[in-house]
């Protein structure tokens, strides 16, 4: 995730997504949580739960993809 974040800071979005696809959604989640703490959105807690679930799905799918393509060794 660190290499993905560094690539994102350098402005290389494609490399960031290739390294770890969940980096951008995780950063978006943290930004939304911060805004929710300040502005108290009406359905903020529900949105945070759905964002969290979506990120968990992205991470799981990426992990399965890496296993299927033999990019992970145990």
Secondary structure in CASP SS format (residue, H / E / C, confidence):
PFRMAT SS
TARGET T0000
AUTHOR 0000-0000-0000
METHOD secondary structure of the structure
MODEL  1
X C 1.00
X H 1.00
X H 1.00
X H 1.00
X H 1.00
X H 1.00
X H 1.00
X H 1.00
X H 1.00
X C 1.00
X C 1.00
X C 1.00
X H 1.00
X H 1.00
X H 1.00
X H 1.00
X H 1.00
X H 1.00
X H 1.00
X C 1.00
X C 1.00
X H 1.00
X H 1.00
X H 1.00
X H 1.00
X H 1.00
X H 1.00
X H 1.00
X H 1.00
X H 1.00
X H 1.00
X H 1.00
X H 1.00
X H 1.00
X H 1.00
X H 1.00
X H 1.00
X H 1.00
X H 1.00
X C 1.00
X C 1.00
X C 1.00
X C 1.00
X H 1.00
X H 1.00
X H 1.00
X H 1.00
X H 1.00
X H 1.00
X H 1.00
X H 1.00
X H 1.00
X H 1.00
X H 1.00
X H 1.00
X H 1.00
X H 1.00
X H 1.00
X H 1.00
X H 1.00
X H 1.00
X H 1.00
X H 1.00
X H 1.00
X H 1.00
X H 1.00
X H 1.00
X H 1.00
X C 1.00
X C 1.00
X C 1.00
X C 1.00
X C 1.00
X C 1.00
END
